[in-house]
Amino acid sequence: MKKNRVTMFLVIVSVTIIMAGCATTSVGTDDTTVIPGPNESVIVVKRISVFTGSAISMKIWVDDVEKASSIRNGQEVRFIISDGEHMIRAGSTAVDKGKSVSFSAAGEEISFFAEPQMGVLAARFKLTQIGKRKI
């Protein structure tokens, strides 16, 4: 009986430690430091916090140029891009960048949700545009 209690205690402590590593924090910069210049826009990518794929970090590519890496479960990243037509992708490796999403930017803040879609060896991330506002 005592052995079962010790085992249960160790399981609870282990799960608590693992979940603490999955806490949601922000990566990149906050609203006050991302100040676009003329003919620039801000991209915000929020990685949805879910158990599936939580151990895999995410990378973001815009027009096949890596813009952000090591985005963990529940984190958010912001970066500046030039105005115009663009293509954004999210994945766990340069080989598996995921499906591209085309968008147009014109002095705006454009927000996306990223949701992991598990593969055999890596994860792609489904990007969904959730908002656009003038800045």
N, C-alpha and C positions, 0 to 999 in steps of 0.2 A: 504494500500500500504506500509506504514512504517513497519507494522507487518511482511510482507513478506520479507522485506530487513533484518530485525533483525533475522528472522528464517533462511534465507539463509546464513547470516554471521555466525550464530552459527553452522550450518551444515559444512561450510567450515573450521572453526576453529577446530571442532571435527575431521573431516577427516584428517586434517593436523597433529593433535596430534597423532592420531592412526597410520598414515603412518610413523611418526617419530619413533614410537616404533618398526617399522618393518625394520629399517635401517640395512644395511648389515655391520656386524662387524665380526671380527675373534674371535674365542673362542679357548682356548687351548694355544698352543705355536706357535712361528713363526719358519721359516726355520733355524735360527741361533741357537736356543736352542734345537732343536730335532736332537741330534747327536747319531745315533745308534752305538753300539759297535760291536765287532766281532759276526758273526752269528745272526745279528738283522736286521730288516727292518723297514721302516716307512710307516704307513698307513695314507692317507689323505682322509677325507670324506667331500665333499662340498655339503651342503644342498641347493638345487635349491630354489631361491626366487620366490615363486608364491603365489597368493592370497588364493587358496584352501589349507586348513590346516595350514595357517600361524600362527594361535593362539596356535597351539599345539607344544610343545617342543619334540625333538627327542632324543632317546638314541641309543647308539651303543653297540653291543655285539660281541666279537670275541671268538669263541669256548665256547659260553654260559656264558662268563664272561663279566660283564659290563665294558666298557672301557671309555665311555663318556656319559654325560647326559646334559640335559638342552640346547641342541643345537637348536637355534631359526632359523627362516626363513632367508635364505641367509648366514648363518654362516658356518665356516669351522673348523674342528678339526684335529689335527695331534697327533699320538701316536706311540710308538715303540712296535714291537712284535718280537718274536723269529722267526728265519727262519724255514721254513717247510710248511706243509699243514695246512690250516686253513679254518674256516667257519665264515663269517661275516653276521650280521643281523642288521636291523634298525627298530625301532618302537617307539610307545609312552608309552607303558607299558610293564612290565615284562611278562604279560599274552599274549600280542600281539606283539611279536618280529618281525613279518614279515617273508618273505621268505628268506631262507639262500642262500648265494652265496659262493661257494667254490673257493679258490685260493691258489696258491703256492708262497711263498716268499723266496728270496735268495739274501740278500744284496741289496734290491731294495726299491724304493719309489713307492708305489702302490696307485693310485688315484681312487676314486669312486665318482659318483654323487648320491645324495639321493633325490628322488622325492616322495612327499606324495601321498598315495592312501587312500582316506577316507573310513572308515568303519562306522558302526552304532554308536558305542560309543568311538572309538579311531581311530588312524591312523597307518597304516603300511607305510613303506617307501620302495619304489622300489630302490634297489641299482644296479648301472650299473658301471662296471669297465671301466674307461676311459683312463687309461694310466699306464705304468710301465717303470721305468728307473733305471739303475744301480746307486748306490751311493758309 
